[in-house]
Amino acid sequence: MKLIALYTQPTDMTAFEAEYANHLKLVEQIPGLQEIRLTRMTRTLQGSSYYLMAEMIFPDEETFKTAMRSPEMNATGKDANRFAADLLTLLIAKESTS
């Protein structure tokens, strides 16, 4: 299971990156989090323009559900809304083999 955060292009990238570095410290405390993958976009070919994709990967659905209810996730969500509410789209995803 994944929680994917997509951030559109910030007006002030330096300020965003500083805030995001602090935000990652909260993300890393989420219980059951297996891996964080960060991807910074270099160009948009079609559709909405995004700056950053953060994939928070959990080993299974039960671990994901527990993490979503945790105080650490709550704190992480509040922090994201504080500095990037107008930039952020959140998605829940499940990988499939086909």
RODODREN-982814 format. One record per residue: residue number from 1; residue in three letters; chain; x, y, z of N, C-alpha, C in turn. Coordinates in steps of 0.05 Angstrom, whole numbers, plus 5000, padded with zeros to 4 digits. Layout:
// RODODREN-982814
- vogu|pavo|migu|n.xx|n.yy|n.zz|ca.xx|ca.yy|ca.zz|c.xx|c.yy|c.zz
- NUM|ala|A|X|Y|Z|X|Y|Z|X|Y|Z
...
//
This chain:
// RODODREN-982814
- vogu|pavo|migu|n.xx|n.yy|n.zz|ca.xx|ca.yy|ca.zz|c.xx|c.yy|c.zz
- 1|met|A|5017|4976|5000|5000|5000|5000|5018|5025|5000
- 2|lys|A|5007|5045|4987|5022|5071|4986|5004|5094|4992
- 3|leu|A|5015|5114|5005|5003|5140|5006|5021|5158|4989
- 4|ile|A|5010|5170|4969|5025|5186|4950|5017|5215|4954
- 5|ala|A|5037|5232|4957|5033|5261|4960|5044|5274|4934
- 6|leu|A|5027|5288|4920|5036|5303|4896|5035|5333|4903
- 7|tyr|A|5057|5346|4898|5058|5375|4903|5061|5390|4877
- 8|thr|A|5044|5409|4872|5047|5426|4849|5071|5445|4853
- 9|gln|A|5078|5460|4832|5101|5477|4833|5098|5499|4854
- 10|pro|A|5116|5500|4874|5114|5522|4894|5124|5548|4882
- 11|thr|A|5113|5570|4892|5122|5597|4884|5151|5602|4892
- 12|asp|A|5157|5594|4917|5184|5598|4928|5196|5570|4933
- 13|met|A|5211|5560|4914|5222|5532|4917|5241|5530|4940
- 14|thr|A|5257|5551|4946|5276|5550|4968|5261|5546|4994
- 15|ala|A|5241|5562|4998|5225|5561|5023|5211|5534|5025
- 16|phe|A|5200|5525|5003|5186|5499|5003|5206|5476|5010
- 17|glu|A|5229|5476|4998|5249|5455|5004|5257|5455|5033
- 18|ala|A|5260|5479|5045|5267|5481|5073|5245|5469|5091
- 19|glu|A|5220|5477|5084|5197|5466|5099|5195|5436|5095
- 20|tyr|A|5199|5427|5071|5196|5398|5065|5217|5382|5079
- 21|ala|A|5241|5392|5082|5263|5378|5096|5254|5373|5125
- 22|asn|A|5242|5393|5138|5231|5389|5165|5208|5371|5165
- 23|his|A|5191|5372|5145|5167|5355|5143|5175|5326|5142
- 24|leu|A|5196|5320|5127|5206|5292|5124|5213|5280|5151
- 25|lys|A|5223|5296|5169|5229|5286|5196|5204|5275|5210
- 26|leu|A|5181|5287|5205|5156|5277|5216|5147|5252|5201
- 27|val|A|5150|5252|5174|5142|5229|5158|5157|5204|5167
- 28|glu|A|5183|5207|5172|5200|5185|5180|5191|5172|5206
- 29|gln|A|5175|5186|5222|5166|5175|5248|5140|5159|5246
- 30|ile|A|5128|5158|5223|5102|5144|5219|5107|5114|5224
- 31|pro|A|5091|5102|5242|5096|5074|5248|5089|5056|5224
- 32|gly|A|5106|5036|5219|5101|5017|5198|5110|5026|5171
- 33|leu|A|5120|5050|5168|5130|5060|5142|5154|5045|5134
- 34|gln|A|5153|5033|5111|5174|5016|5101|5195|5031|5085
- 35|glu|A|5185|5050|5069|5203|5064|5051|5190|5091|5042
- 36|ile|A|5207|5111|5037|5198|5136|5025|5213|5139|4999
- 37|arg|A|5198|5144|4978|5211|5150|4952|5203|5178|4943
- 38|leu|A|5223|5194|4938|5218|5221|4929|5226|5224|4899
- 39|thr|A|5209|5237|4884|5214|5242|4856|5208|5271|4850
- 40|arg|A|5228|5285|4840|5224|5313|4832|5220|5314|4802
- 41|met|A|5199|5326|4793|5192|5326|4764|5210|5347|4750
- 42|thr|A|5218|5339|4726|5235|5357|4710|5220|5371|4688
- 43|arg|A|5197|5360|4679|5182|5372|4657|5154|5359|4656
- 44|thr|A|5135|5375|4649|5107|5365|4645|5102|5364|4615
- 45|leu|A|5094|5341|4605|5088|5338|4577|5058|5342|4571
- 46|gln|A|5041|5335|4590|5012|5338|4587|4999|5337|4614
- 47|gly|A|4978|5352|4617|4963|5352|4642|4974|5371|4663
- 48|ser|A|4966|5365|4688|4975|5383|4710|5005|5382|4715
- 49|ser|A|5015|5404|4724|5044|5406|4728|5050|5401|4758
- 50|tyr|A|5067|5381|4763|5075|5374|4791|5105|5379|4794
- 51|tyr|A|5112|5385|4819|5140|5390|4826|5152|5366|4840
- 52|leu|A|5137|5354|4858|5147|5332|4875|5127|5311|4879
- 53|met|A|5136|5286|4878|5119|5263|4886|5133|5248|4908
- 54|ala|A|5119|5245|4930|5129|5229|4953|5112|5204|4956
- 55|glu|A|5125|5181|4954|5111|5156|4957|5119|5144|4985
- 56|met|A|5099|5141|5002|5103|5129|5028|5093|5100|5027
- 57|ile|A|5111|5082|5029|5105|5054|5023|5103|5038|5049
- 58|phe|A|5081|5023|5050|5075|5006|5073|5074|4977|5064
- 59|pro|A|5082|4958|5081|5084|4930|5073|5057|4916|5066
- 60|asp|A|5036|4926|5079|5010|4913|5074|4987|4932|5082
- 61|glu|A|4963|4924|5076|4940|4942|5081|4935|4946|5111
- 62|glu|A|4938|4926|5127|4934|4928|5156|4953|4948|5168
- 63|thr|A|4978|4946|5161|4999|4965|5171|4992|4993|5162
- 64|phe|A|4983|4996|5137|4976|5022|5126|4953|5034|5142
- 65|lys|A|4932|5018|5147|4909|5028|5162|4917|5037|5190
- 66|thr|A|4934|5021|5203|4943|5028|5230|4959|5054|5229
- 67|ala|A|4976|5057|5209|4992|5082|5206|4974|5106|5202
- 68|met|A|4953|5103|5186|4935|5125|5179|4920|5135|5204
- 69|arg|A|4916|5118|5224|4903|5126|5249|4922|5135|5271
- 70|ser|A|4947|5135|5265|4967|5141|5286|4970|5171|5291
- 71|pro|A|4978|5178|5316|4984|5206|5322|5006|5218|5305
- 72|glu|A|5025|5201|5297|5047|5210|5279|5036|5219|5252
- 73|met|A|5018|5203|5241|5006|5210|5215|4989|5236|5218
- 74|asn|A|4975|5238|5240|4959|5262|5245|4977|5287|5246
- 75|ala|A|4999|5285|5260|5018|5307|5262|5030|5314|5234
- 76|thr|A|5036|5293|5219|5047|5296|5192|5027|5310|5174
- 77|gly|A|5001|5302|5175|4981|5315|5159|4976|5344|5166
- 78|lys|A|4976|5350|5192|4973|5378|5200|4997|5395|5190
- 79|asp|A|5021|5384|5191|5044|5399|5182|5042|5403|5152
- 80|ala|A|5034|5383|5137|5032|5386|5107|5011|5408|5101
- 81|asn|A|4989|5408|5115|4969|5429|5111|4979|5457|5118
- 82|arg|A|4996|5458|5138|5007|5484|5147|5024|5497|5125
- 83|phe|A|5041|5482|5112|5059|5495|5093|5053|5490|5064
- 84|ala|A|5035|5471|5058|5031|5464|5030|5002|5456|5023
- 85|ala|A|4982|5465|5038|4955|5457|5033|4946|5463|5004
- 86|asp|A|4954|5486|4994|4945|5494|4967|4962|5480|4945
- 87|leu|A|4982|5465|4952|4999|5452|4932|4995|5422|4932
- 88|leu|A|4981|5411|4951|4981|5382|4957|4957|5367|4947
- 89|thr|A|4962|5344|4934|4941|5324|4928|4951|5298|4940
- 90|leu|A|4933|5284|4954|4940|5258|4967|4924|5236|4953
- 91|leu|A|4938|5214|4949|4926|5190|4936|4933|5166|4952
- 92|ile|A|4915|5146|4953|4921|5120|4964|4922|5101|4941
- 93|ala|A|4943|5085|4940|4948|5067|4917|4955|5039|4927
- 94|lys|A|4948|5020|4911|4955|4992|4915|4968|4982|4890
- 95|glu|A|4992|4972|4891|5005|4962|4867|4992|4936|4859
- 96|ser|A|4992|4931|4832|4981|4906|4822|5002|4895|4801
- 97|thr|A|5000|4870|4796|5019|4857|4778|5009|4858|4749
- 98|ser|A|4985|4867|4744|4976|4868|4716|4959|4893|4712
//
